[in-house]
Every structure is written in structure tokens, then in C-alpha cells.
Amino acid sequence: MIRARIIGSGICLPANIVTNDELAKKVDTSDAWIRERTGIHQRYIALPGEKTSDLAVGAAREALIDAGIDAGELDMIICATTTPDETFPATATIVQSRLGMAHGAAFDVQAVCSGFIYGLSVADSLIRTGAARTILLIGAETMSRLLDWNDRTTCVLFGDGAGAVVLQAHEGRGDNADQGVLNTRLFSDGRLHDMLYTTGGVSSTQTAGVLKMQGKEVFKHAVTNIAAAITASAEAAHVALDQIDWFVPHQANQRILDGTARRLGIDPAKVVSTVALHGNTSAASVPLALVTAVRDGRIKRGDLVLLEAMGGGFTWGAALVRW
């Protein structure tokens, strides 16, 4: 059986760090208020002129170096983002050009905070079917461009950044001992649109708009839906939750991470949390947390890792990966 194995990874963060105390100088909030409700201590914010593609390219280059290959060996680039440089072309094609890749295909995936999980599912499917052998998958966002900086309930939550992985086809036996993506599970429910959305769009207002969120409702659905996605992925692989070495969730809010762990009886020590450092970076969130845990030695080759996310739409999903 062909498996999509992760052979390299990378991240890129803006140089500009904004602490809670700095944010409190601009909006009616405080470090204690933000920490207590979200677990966030700081976030990275792109400087004027710094684009999503800049962060995507930085993460992509790190991932290629880590994988020991160059862009000429890629068949495809997939970029998960809800904050593209332009309405078109796809940010992935900008990355393709800047990497010097003049072949193959490049396209974007838009599922907001679930974007990386959706992109991983697409890449896995393409590799399994033989349509591609080596794919660069990026999650990149400049969420700061969508924020109302006078709304303390939303502007304190988000940050900018990018994470990337290189996936490559490898032969497996077809069981859970294989390295690579074991399964992905994707879900959505468009009826929940009004709980998390932006006020603009090309065909509606001809503007990007700003992010709006019903925090309490998002929290409730996030814990329920993420827990269901985790369970669906584990059950599909006939794996008990206590057999999973690491859980790498979307870094939306520490309360959501804690609530999901309690609901499923997951040991909190197995949950990778970087929300304190990065805030919510939407589609970049999962790869940023994943690469952080790989680099600090927590996630090791052979570990069973469960990735999950939920975003506006609502979209949500999970992926089980043997690292």
C-alpha cells in the first residue's frame, strides 16, 4: 500500500512579537484577562508589507531543507490559507514561482482553521492514487489583516505564521505500523455560518471584511465536533485513544484544548499546546504546533500522532499519522 509519509517540515514566523501588555495599550484589555480566558501570552503579527506568501515561502524552504530535496523534486504545492495575497491567483502559485518550480501544479485550499487538515487529506489522496509522488503542503496565514482591532473579544486571539510539510509516497504494508498518513476524516456544517465568519467578500461587499465570532457558541461546538473527529479517526484505524502518543490540536484557545481532553479522557501531557506563544494562526496552527513538538524532541519517529482542527464554516476534521 502507498502511504504519504512526512519527510520534512518547517515553520516561519514574523519577526514582530506583540505581547498581551502591548495589546492592552491599544484596546480595552489586560494580560490577566487574555491569559485567563484564552491561555495566550503573545502572538506574532506581520509587519506592513509582509504577506502570507512571504511566510509560506519561509516555511516551505525550511521544509525542503529538512526533507533533503529541492523544489525541482516536487510534483505539487498545496497552500491552505484564508488570507491569500490576492483574490487570485492562488498563493500557492506565488510560492511555486518564488521557489523556482516551473512544473507540476499549485493551488490553494480554503477551510479556515481546518485548512491544513483538509489539505493533508487532499495530498494524501493524490499520493495514494499515484497522481503525485512528492507534495509540499503549507498552512499560512496573516489573520491580523482580518481583525477589528477595537474588538477585544477577537483581536486578542489571532496571530500570523506559517508551517509546512513535505509528503512523499512510500511503500507500506497497509497496517497501523506504516509510517505516514493512516487516515483523514473531514466534516462541515454550513448552517453554523453565523457563529464565525467575516463581514466581507468579493461577490458581496468587494472587501475582505473583518472577523466576527460568537465565542460561547464556537467553544461549545468546538469541543463537541473536535472530540467527534478524533474519535472517528481513531475508530477508523481501530486504535484506542490511549494508544495515541501525541495529540496536536488546532491552537484556538487553551480552554478548548483542555475541554476536549477532559471530554475524551486524554492525558493533558499528551496534548501539544503552543497557543501561549502563537495565538490562533488558523490554517498555520496545526503545522506550527506539530513542527514545534518535533523540534523539541517530543514527537519522535514511529510515534502515533493525531492532528485535528475546527474552523469557520463550520469545518472540522482529524488525521492520524505515524511519524
C-alpha positions in Angstrom: 0.0 0.0 0.0 1.2 3.5 -0.8 1.4 5.8 2.2 2.0 9.6 2.2 4.9 9.9 4.6 6.1 13.2 6.1 9.8 13.5 5.2 10.4 17.2 6.2 8.9 20.1 8.0 9.4 23.8 8.5 7.9 27.0 10.0 8.1 30.7 9.5 7.0 33.4 11.9 7.1 37.2 11.6 9.8 39.0 13.5 7.2 41.2 15.2 6.0 39.8 18.5 3.1 41.5 20.2 2.6 40.7 23.9 -0.6 41.0 25.8 0.7 44.0 27.6 1.4 45.8 24.3 -2.0 44.9 23.1 -3.6 46.3 26.2 -2.1 49.7 25.3 -4.3 49.7 22.1 -7.6 48.0 23.2 -9.5 47.7 26.5 -8.0 44.5 27.8 -5.2 43.3 30.1 -2.6 40.5 30.2 -4.6 38.8 33.0 -7.9 39.0 31.1 -6.4 37.4 28.0 -4.4 34.7 29.8 -7.4 33.6 31.9 -9.8 33.3 29.0 -7.5 32.1 26.2 -4.1 30.9 27.6 -2.4 33.3 25.1 0.6 35.2 26.2 1.8 36.7 22.9 1.3 36.4 19.2 3.4 37.2 16.0 2.0 39.9 13.8 3.1 40.5 10.2 4.6 43.9 9.6 3.2 46.2 6.9 4.1 44.8 3.5 4.7 41.3 4.9 2.4 38.9 3.0 1.1 35.4 3.5 3.3 34.3 0.7 6.4 35.6 2.4 5.6 33.4 5.4 4.6 30.4 3.2 7.9 30.6 1.3 9.9 30.8 4.5 8.2 27.7 5.9 8.5 25.9 2.5 12.2 26.5 2.3 12.8 25.1 5.8 10.7 22.1 5.0 12.6 21.3 1.7 15.9 21.6 3.5 14.7 19.3 6.3 13.5 16.8 3.7 16.8 17.0 1.8 15.2 17.8 -1.5 14.8 20.8 -3.7 11.8 22.3 -5.4 12.6 20.5 -8.6 11.6 17.2 -7.0 8.1 18.4 -6.1 5.1 17.4 -8.1 2.7 19.8 -6.4 2.3 22.6 -3.9 -0.9 22.9 -1.8 -1.3 26.0 0.3 -4.1 26.1 3.0 -5.0 29.7 3.7 -7.9 32.0 4.3 -5.8 35.2 3.9 -4.3 34.9 0.4 -2.1 37.7 -1.0 -4.7 38.3 -3.7 -8.2 37.1 -4.6 -6.4 35.4 -7.5 -4.0 33.8 -8.4 -3.6 31.2 -5.7 -1.0 32.0 -3.1 0.4 28.5 -3.8 1.4 29.6 -7.4 3.3 32.6 -5.9 5.2 30.2 -3.7 5.8 28.0 -6.7 7.3 30.9 -8.6 9.5 32.0 -5.8 10.8 28.5 -5.2 11.8 28.4 -8.9 9.4 25.5 -9.6 8.4 25.7 -13.3 6.5 22.4 -13.5 3.7 20.5 -11.8 0.7 22.2 -10.2 0.0 24.5 -7.3 -3.4 25.5 -5.7 -4.9 26.8 -2.5 -7.3 25.1 -0.1 -9.8 27.2 1.9 -11.3 25.7 5.0 -10.2 28.4 7.5 -8.7 26.8 10.7 -9.2 23.3 9.3 -7.4 24.1 6.1 -4.2 22.2 6.9 -6.2 19.0 7.8 -8.2 19.4 4.6 -5.0 20.0 2.6 -3.4 16.9 4.2 -6.4 14.8 3.1 -6.1 16.1 -0.4 -2.4 15.5 -0.6 -2.8 12.0 0.9 -5.4 11.1 -1.6 -3.3 12.3 -4.5 -0.3 10.4 -3.3 -2.3 7.2 -2.6 -3.8 7.2 -6.2 -0.4 7.9 -7.8 -1.4 11.3 -9.1 1.7 12.7 -7.3 4.7 11.4 -5.6 6.0 14.4 -3.6 3.8 17.2 -2.4 4.6 20.4 -0.4 1.7 21.2 1.9 1.7 24.6 3.6 -0.6 26.3 6.1 0.0 30.0 6.0 -2.0 33.0 7.4 -1.9 36.7 8.1 -5.0 36.7 10.2 -4.1 40.1 11.6 -5.4 41.5 8.2 -9.0 40.4 9.1 -9.2 41.7 12.6 -11.2 44.6 14.1 -8.5 46.0 16.4 -11.2 47.7 18.5 -12.9 44.4 19.3 -11.2 42.9 22.3 -13.1 39.6 22.0 -11.5 38.7 18.7 -8.3 40.8 18.2 -6.6 39.2 21.2 -7.0 35.7 19.8 -5.2 35.7 16.5 -1.7 35.8 15.1 0.2 35.2 11.9 2.6 32.5 10.8 3.2 29.5 8.5 4.1 25.8 8.8 4.9 23.3 6.0 5.5 19.6 5.5 6.8 17.6 2.6 4.9 14.4 1.9 6.3 11.6 -0.2 5.0 8.3 -1.5 6.4 5.3 0.4 5.5 1.6 0.3 3.7 0.4 3.4 2.1 -2.9 4.5 -1.3 -1.4 4.9 -1.5 -1.6 8.7 -1.1 0.9 11.5 2.6 0.2 11.8 3.2 2.0 8.5 4.8 5.4 8.6 2.8 8.2 7.1 -0.9 9.3 7.0 -3.1 6.4 8.2 -6.4 8.2 7.6 -8.1 11.5 7.5 -11.7 12.4 8.4 -13.4 15.7 7.2 -16.7 17.3 8.2 -18.6 20.6 7.8 -21.9 22.1 8.6 -22.7 25.3 6.7 -25.8 26.0 8.9 -23.4 27.3 11.6 -22.1 30.1 9.4 -23.1 33.0 11.7 -21.1 31.8 14.6 -17.7 32.5 12.9 -17.4 34.5 9.7 -16.1 37.7 8.1 -18.3 40.6 7.1 -16.9 40.9 3.6 -16.3 39.1 0.4 -15.6 39.6 -3.3 -19.1 39.0 -4.5 -20.9 40.5 -1.5 -19.1 43.7 -0.4 -16.0 43.7 -2.6 -13.9 44.0 0.6 -12.2 41.5 2.8 -14.3 42.5 5.8 -13.5 41.7 9.5 -13.8 38.6 11.6 -16.9 38.1 13.7 -17.4 35.4 16.3 -19.9 34.2 18.8 -17.4 33.0 21.3 -19.5 30.8 23.6 -21.2 29.0 20.7 -17.9 28.4 19.0 -16.5 26.9 22.2 -19.4 24.6 22.6 -19.3 23.3 19.1 -15.5 23.1 19.0 -15.3 20.7 21.9 -18.1 18.5 20.6 -17.0 18.5 17.0 -13.3 18.1 17.6 -13.9 15.2 20.0 -16.1 13.5 17.4 -13.5 13.9 14.7 -10.8 12.5 17.0 -13.0 9.5 17.8 -13.8 8.9 14.1 -10.2 8.9 13.1 -9.1 6.6 15.9 -12.0 4.2 15.3 -11.3 4.0 11.6 -7.8 2.8 12.4 -9.1 0.5 15.2 -6.8 2.4 17.6 -7.7 3.2 21.2 -7.2 6.8 22.3 -4.6 5.7 24.9 -2.5 4.1 22.2 -2.0 7.5 20.5 1.3 9.1 21.6 0.5 12.7 20.8 -2.5 14.9 20.1 -1.7 18.0 18.0 -4.9 20.2 18.0 -5.7 23.5 16.3 -4.5 26.1 18.7 -7.6 28.2 19.1 -7.9 28.6 22.9 -6.4 26.7 25.8 -9.9 26.2 27.2 -10.9 24.3 24.1 -7.8 22.1 24.3 -8.5 21.4 27.9 -12.2 20.8 27.4 -11.6 18.3 24.5 -9.0 16.4 26.6 -11.4 16.1 29.5 -14.3 15.0 27.3 -12.3 12.2 25.8 -10.2 11.3 28.9 -7.0 12.2 27.2 -3.9 12.7 29.3 -3.2 16.5 29.1 0.5 15.7 29.0 -0.1 14.2 25.5 -1.7 17.3 24.1 0.7 19.7 22.3 -0.1 23.3 23.1 1.6 26.3 21.6 -1.3 28.7 21.9 0.5 30.7 24.5 3.2 31.6 22.0 1.4 31.8 18.7 -2.3 32.5 19.4 -4.7 31.3 16.8 -3.0 31.2 13.5 -5.8 29.5 11.6 -4.5 27.1 8.9 -1.0 27.6 10.1 -1.9 26.5 13.7 -1.6 22.7 13.4 1.7 22.6 11.4 3.3 25.2 13.7 2.4 23.1 16.8 3.5 19.9 15.0 6.9 21.2 14.0 7.4 22.7 17.4 6.9 19.4 19.1 9.1 17.6 16.5 11.9 20.1 17.0 11.9 20.0 20.8 12.0 16.2 20.8 8.6 15.3 22.0 7.4 13.7 18.7 9.8 11.1 17.5 9.9 8.7 14.5 7.4 5.9 15.0 5.1 7.9 17.3 1.4 7.8 16.6 0.1 11.4 16.2 -3.5 12.6 15.9 -3.9 16.0 14.3 -7.3 17.9 14.5 -8.9 21.3 13.9 -12.1 23.2 13.6 -12.7 26.4 11.8 -15.4 28.8 10.4 -18.0 27.3 8.2 -18.1 25.2 10.4 -15.4 22.9 9.0 -13.6 20.3 11.2 -11.5 17.2 10.8 -8.8 14.9 12.0 -5.8 13.0 10.7 -3.9 10.0 12.2 -0.3 9.9 11.3 2.6 7.6 12.1 5.5 10.0 12.3 
